Amino acid sequence: MRKKILAISGSTKKNSSNEAIIRFVANSLQEEADVQLFNSIDQLPHFNPDLDHEAPPAGVADFRRQIQEADGVLICTPEYVFSLPGSLKNALEWNVSTTNFSNKPVAIIVAAASGEKAMESLALILTTIEARLPEESKLLIKGVKGKINAQGEIQDAATIRQIEALTASFMRTINAANEIPTKYQM
């Protein structure tokens, strides 16, 4: 059965390195999964708890629905000023009051010049909202600009192997999540 993966790029820049990595992952999974890029991260309203109720803003409701319907979520992001991009943090904040990420298989790639602080922050947020995030589903790609050419192709063999290993781990996590009986299946 084909899996449905929602990919989220933390970059709002068109043709970013992060989108190139997502395209690479989508291409490598084309036989077993449909990878859909959520490309409206910069159109979500600023998080406001007063708007977070049964009928949140339409863009937020659509984003939440896409997360719920996905078998897994792939997040690929740069690091801005030693932190997460504001648009990604905002998108995640819209899900704190939900159970959308609870036990949801997630893989994260931080592709940046450095990236340690963004990786630390993103992993902490996802752990807090109870995402299923094994260590093997985390990847830090340092110096990403030197590993992707102008056409958006990954040129570094070691980086390709690391992404392939992460993708394999992510798919194992998704498949295992589907095998775990819930209290409703018992």
Beta strands, then each sheet from edge to edge (+ up, - down):
strand 1: 3-9
strand 2: 33-38
strand 3: 72-77
strand 4: 106-112
strand 5: 138-142
sheet 1: 2+ 1+ 3+ 4+ 5+
end
